[in-house]
């Protein structure tokens, strides 16, 4: 049994917004570039 998820599922899980939805790119950039520390940037 594998635990693979699709890119769409991953993006939804990480950002809370489906891939391609209005605001998804903004959420992804905020989560990475708005990180308060280097550790959280790479997390």
N, C-alpha and C positions, 0 to 999 in steps of 0.2 A: 504494500500500500504506500503510495507516495503522497507527499504533502505539498504538491505544486499548486501554485495559484497563478492566475493570469495577471497580466499587467494591469488590466482594468480593475480587477479585484484588489490588487495591491494599492493602486492609486486611491481607490475609494476608501480603503482601510486607513491609509496614511493621512489623507487630506479631509476625508469626510464628504468629498464632492466627487461624483463620477467623472472619469476621464472624458474630456471634451465638453463637459458642462460649462455653463457660464460661471466664471470665477475659478475654475480648476487651476489654471496656470498661476493666477494670483495667489491662491492658497499654497501651491507648491513652492513658489518663490519666497513667500513670507515665512514658511516653515524652515527653509534652509538658510536664506540670507538674513533673516530676522532672529537667528539663534543668538541667545545671550552669551554663549561660550563656544569655543572651538570644538569641544567634546559634543555638544548638542548639535552643532552643524553637521557632523559626520554621523550622528546617530540617526 
